[in-house]
Amino acid sequence: MADDEALDALSDEELGEPIAELADYSVPPPTYLMPRVRHSIFRRTLAGDVTRFATWGPITALMELLRAVFESLRGTAGDTQNDGTD
């Protein structure tokens, strides 16, 4: 833990330039890596969207149902009071 804090405290200048010899050891990523990562991201996004819809869909439907009921009750109460027989 203390080593991590000490490493975070160092700036890029204090760490020095990367060793040029290590550049020769770079290995290109395999061709299947990017589609696999993309698929993983899409799968997580889909799971989040399904969870959000499963949570808020019924709540929204219930709110719309209650709004429709209250509007219909308010509309019928207004019709009986304003029948034009003042």
ABEGO torsion letter per residue (X at the ends): XAAAAAAAABBAAAAEBBBAAAAAABBBBBAAAAAAAAAAAAAAAAAAAAAAAAAAAAAAAAAAAAAAAAAAAAAAAAAAABAGAX
